[in-house]
Amino acid sequence: MLLDEIRSQLKDAMRAKEEPRLTVLRGLLSAFTGELTATGRTPQDTLSDEEALGVIRREVKRRRDAAEQFRAGGRAELAQGEEAELAVLESFLPQMMSREEIAPVVAAKQEELGITEKKDMGRLMGAVMGELKGKADGGDVKAEVERTLSS
């Protein structure tokens, strides 16, 4: 289970005195607790792996946005700190599909639904994302759907 892996890595980081990694892992466990309380459960409950991955993705997005803002503001050292945290968080995410792997799924769904016009892009996006949820980045799927419909 993902939560057990995170707790195990937290203990390893404590033993190795890896302060930056330790901070990220503690923050992640705190985010899990926050998610539990937000959904009306107690902190003693556990998140499913899917829910935990959702929290991790949200934290990854938050770090990415912060790093971009720091870079735009000329604070490269703070951006590097956010990117280091990002690397720790991304180690828990499954490998995302490449655009080359997404293309056949988009083509199959397009054929299955009989979509040929760009106005039906939302329907195609919904169908593809339903199949690839958690396996592919939404931006990559959108780009591939647009490319497929424009050709």
Wavefront OBJ file of the C-alpha trace (Angstrom):
o trace
v 0.000 0.000 0.000
v 1.226 3.482 -0.884
v 0.744 4.895 2.601
v 2.927 2.146 4.091
v 5.655 2.914 1.547
v 5.564 6.615 2.462
v 5.760 5.849 6.180
v 8.671 3.485 5.550
v 10.518 6.154 3.576
v 9.781 8.658 6.341
v 11.515 6.374 8.848
v 14.455 5.912 6.474
v 14.752 9.680 6.038
v 14.714 10.103 9.829
v 17.502 7.562 10.255
v 19.566 9.148 7.479
v 18.811 12.661 8.805
v 17.671 13.800 5.345
v 15.899 16.951 6.475
v 14.496 18.137 3.098
v 13.063 14.705 2.272
v 11.742 14.350 5.802
v 9.926 17.682 5.550
v 8.267 16.699 2.265
v 7.140 13.307 3.589
v 5.748 14.819 6.784
v 3.907 17.408 4.716
v 2.497 14.660 2.536
v 1.203 12.707 5.537
v -0.328 15.943 6.797
v -2.025 16.443 3.413
v -3.423 12.906 3.689
v -4.860 13.732 7.105
v -6.322 16.934 5.694
v -7.955 14.980 2.890
v -9.469 12.556 5.391
v -10.956 15.315 7.519
v -12.185 17.178 4.427
v -14.111 14.082 3.369
v -15.652 13.674 6.816
v -13.501 10.796 8.006
v -11.291 10.611 11.050
v -7.486 10.837 10.867
v -7.328 7.211 12.053
v -8.939 6.079 8.789
v -6.747 5.441 5.771
v -6.931 6.692 2.219
v -7.153 4.260 -0.658
v -4.169 4.241 -3.000
v -6.248 6.081 -5.603
v -7.162 8.833 -3.128
v -3.544 9.055 -1.972
v -2.358 9.423 -5.565
v -4.881 12.227 -6.037
v -3.439 14.051 -3.030
v 0.110 13.510 -4.299
v -0.838 14.836 -7.749
v -2.347 17.923 -6.134
v 0.840 18.483 -4.120
v 2.962 17.994 -7.264
v 0.883 20.594 -9.095
v 1.237 22.977 -6.168
v 5.043 22.595 -6.169
v 5.244 23.004 -9.948
v 3.193 26.200 -9.828
v 5.289 27.569 -6.971
v 8.538 26.828 -8.827
v 7.228 28.640 -11.919
v 6.200 31.641 -9.824
v 9.585 31.777 -8.111
v 11.386 31.600 -11.459
v 9.170 34.349 -12.875
v 9.966 36.454 -9.806
v 13.705 35.937 -10.176
v 14.052 33.692 -7.123
v 15.901 30.742 -8.633
v 17.088 29.413 -5.249
v 13.509 29.082 -3.997
v 12.472 27.497 -7.302
v 15.228 24.900 -6.887
v 13.915 24.069 -3.416
v 10.415 23.526 -4.790
v 11.806 21.361 -7.590
v 13.714 19.231 -5.078
v 10.454 18.663 -3.180
v 8.770 17.927 -6.495
v 11.283 15.154 -7.216
v 10.498 13.486 -3.886
v 6.751 13.634 -4.539
v 7.033 12.410 -8.127
v 8.854 9.294 -6.936
v 5.495 8.059 -5.578
v 3.566 8.619 -8.806
v 3.223 5.867 -11.401
v 4.967 6.403 -14.732
v 2.747 8.475 -17.025
v 2.019 7.399 -20.584
v 3.856 9.130 -23.422
v 2.048 10.845 -26.287
v 2.987 7.932 -28.512
v 1.174 5.578 -26.130
v -1.823 7.919 -25.856
v -2.338 8.249 -29.633
v -3.733 4.721 -30.243
v -6.184 5.093 -27.347
v -7.402 8.431 -28.743
v -7.761 6.925 -32.228
v -9.686 3.923 -30.881
v -12.079 6.100 -28.858
v -12.553 8.435 -31.827
v -13.454 5.456 -34.016
v -15.697 3.935 -31.333
v -17.633 7.180 -30.796
v -17.608 8.186 -34.471
v -16.226 11.645 -33.717
v -14.864 13.592 -36.663
v -15.485 17.252 -35.779
v -13.663 19.495 -33.359
v -16.955 20.516 -31.726
v -17.137 17.007 -30.174
v -13.708 17.360 -28.586
v -15.195 17.413 -25.069
v -16.918 14.067 -25.580
v -13.727 12.503 -26.893
v -11.642 14.000 -24.073
v -14.080 12.640 -21.495
v -14.008 9.158 -22.977
v -10.221 9.053 -23.257
v -9.651 10.475 -19.766
v -12.138 7.975 -18.363
v -10.007 5.169 -19.732
v -6.612 6.696 -18.931
v -7.386 8.297 -15.567
v -4.217 8.385 -13.517
v -2.157 6.896 -16.333
v -1.764 9.933 -18.601
v -1.340 13.660 -18.141
v -4.465 15.623 -19.072
v -2.441 18.160 -21.049
v -0.862 15.439 -23.169
v -4.263 13.847 -23.785
v -5.723 17.216 -24.800
v -2.844 17.884 -27.202
v -3.222 14.441 -28.756
v -7.015 14.821 -29.101
v -6.554 18.227 -30.764
v -3.903 16.816 -33.101
v -6.128 13.877 -34.017
v -9.199 16.023 -34.682
v -7.294 18.610 -36.720
v -5.835 16.011 -39.088
l 1 2 3 4 5 6 7 8 9 10 11 12 13 14 15 16 17 18 19 20 21 22 23 24 25 26 27 28 29 30 31 32 33 34 35 36 37 38 39 40 41 42 43 44 45 46 47 48 49 50 51 52 53 54 55 56 57 58 59 60 61 62 63 64 65 66 67 68 69 70 71 72 73 74 75 76 77 78 79 80 81 82 83 84 85 86 87 88 89 90 91 92 93 94 95 96 97 98 99 100 101 102 103 104 105 106 107 108 109 110 111 112 113 114 115 116 117 118 119 120 121 122 123 124 125 126 127 128 129 130 131 132 133 134 135 136 137 138 139 140 141 142 143 144 145 146 147 148 149 150 151
